[in-house]
Amino acid sequence: MRKRSMEELNRLSVEAFKNTKKNPFVLLLDNVRSAHNVGSAFRTADAFAIEKIVLCGISATPPNREIAKTALGATESVVWEHWPNSEEAVARLKADGYRIIIVEQAEGSVPLHRLNVADNEKLCFVFGNEVFGVDEKLFALADACVEIPQFGTKHSLNVSVSVGVVLWECCRKLVASIES
């Protein structure tokens, strides 16, 4: 076993990445206050080749030095847009055929591993503010709410970590549904 070299990783150029087929997922960041978390979401979105990120409310937008620090250039490869109002953004995505899935510890949430992910189903994952979570008003517009099971003494994960866990699980399920 050995580490692979950069050449062996066969990384796409930004232009080639923009032209590749994307996983049918959108991340919606609802008032995420940390630009570092926003940058991490960009980097993870690039890693899992998702369609786009929707930044809402106070969420920082590129160009931003703190986003750039954690995004490592992913703001150039991942499509993004900003909406001042999260409710309007969710309503637009819903009208565009996305299934709206809030990621939150909430009454009626289902464990992430029980979420069904079908081939070609368009999903929008809503992640909330680091302190207050997803705005209560968005629950009325959601189709589902998922929760990441946790087993320790803490009752939350950093929003950027949650983005990674959710995208990994959903991409894994998507690959499995295509292969079967």
N, C-alpha and C positions, 0 to 999 in steps of 0.2 A: 504494500500500500504506500502511496505517495501523494502529495498534493499536486493537483494539476496546474500547469502553467497558464498564464493569461491567454496564450495562443490556443491552447487546448480547450478553453471554455467556449470558443466560437461565439463570442458576444456579437449581437447585431449592432449595426450602426443606428443612430437615432432615426435616420431616414428609413432604413429597412424595418425597424421596429414599428414605425408609424404605419407601414404598409402591411403588417402581419395581421392575421385574424386574431381578434381579441376575445377573451372570455366575456360572456354577456353580463358583466357585473359593473355596477356603479357604486362608488363610495360617496356618501353624503355626510359631510362633517358639519354638525349643527353647533355653531358657536364654540368651536374648539379654541381655547384661549392661547395655547402654546404653539408658537411658530415652529418649534422643534418637533412637536407632535405632527403638525401638518407636513413638515418635510419628511418625516419618517413614513407617513401615509403615502406620500408620492413615491418614495423608494420602494415600498412594498407593492404599490399598485403597478409599478414597472416590472417588478420581479414576477408578478402573477399575470401580467399582460391583460389588465382589465380595461374596459372601455374609457372610463373617465372618472374624475373626481369632481364633486360639486361642493364648493366651499360656501358656507352660509353664515350670515350675520357677522360676528366679530372675528371669524376665522381669518387668519392672515392669508394673503395672496402673494404669489410671485409678482415681480421680483422682490425678494426679501432675504437679507443676509442670514437670518436664523433658519429660514426654510432651506436655503441653499446648503447650509452646513450639514444638515441631516439628509437632504434629498440627493446629494451627490450627483446633480445633473438630471435627475428624473423629472424636473419641472419642464425640461425640454422635450421629453419623450411622451409623457402622459398628458392627455387632453384634460383640460380643466375649465371650469367656469365658476363665476361668483354670483350668488343671489343674496340680496340684502335680507330676504325673508325666507326662512326654512319651509314654512307652510306652502308658499307659492311654488318653491322648487319641488317639493314632494308632490304637490298636485300636478305639476307639469310632467314629472317622471311617470306618475300613475297614468296620466292621459296618454303617454307615449308607450304604455304597455308593460311598464316595470312592476314587478311584485315588490311592495315596500316592506322591508323587514327591519324592524328596530332591534338594535343590539343593546339590551338593557336588562338589569335585574328587576323584573316587574311581575305583578300578579298576572297569571295566565301565560307567562313565557314558557317556551319549550327548550329543553337542552339542545345546544347546537348540534350534537351528533344525531338528533332525531329530525333535523330539518331535511326535507326532501329537496333535492336539486336535480331538475330534469334537464336533459340535453336541450340547448337553445332557449331555455327559459331565461327571460331578462329579470335580473334581481338587483334591487337597490338596497344597500345596507346603510342604515342610519346610525351614526355614532355621535354621542353627545359630549357636552362640556365636561371637563375633568372634575368639576366639583358638583354640578347640578344634574349631570346626565342629559338625556334627550328631553327636549321640551315636551311637557305634558300634552300640548295641543296636537302634536304629531301622532299620538297614539290613535286618535280618531281616524286618521288617514291611512294607518298601517294595515297591512294584510296579515302580519304575524310579528311576533316578538321572540327573539331567541336570547338565550343566556349561556354563557360559557361556564360549565360546571367548575367549581373551585373547591379545594379540599383543605386549605390551610387556615390560618387565623385571620388573614386579611380578607376583605370582602369585595375587592375590586382589583382590576388590572389596569395598567396605564392604557390609555386609549390607543396608542400606537401599537402596543403589544396585542390588544384585542383585534385590531385590524389584521395583523399578521395571522393570528389564530383562526379568525373567521375566513379569511381568503384561502388559507391553506386547506382547511376542512372542506370548503365548497369547491375548490379546484380539484381536490382529491376525489370528491364525490362525482364531479362532472367527468373526470377522466374515467372513473369506474363505470359510469353509466354509458359512456361511448364505447368502452372496451367490451361490455357485456352484450 
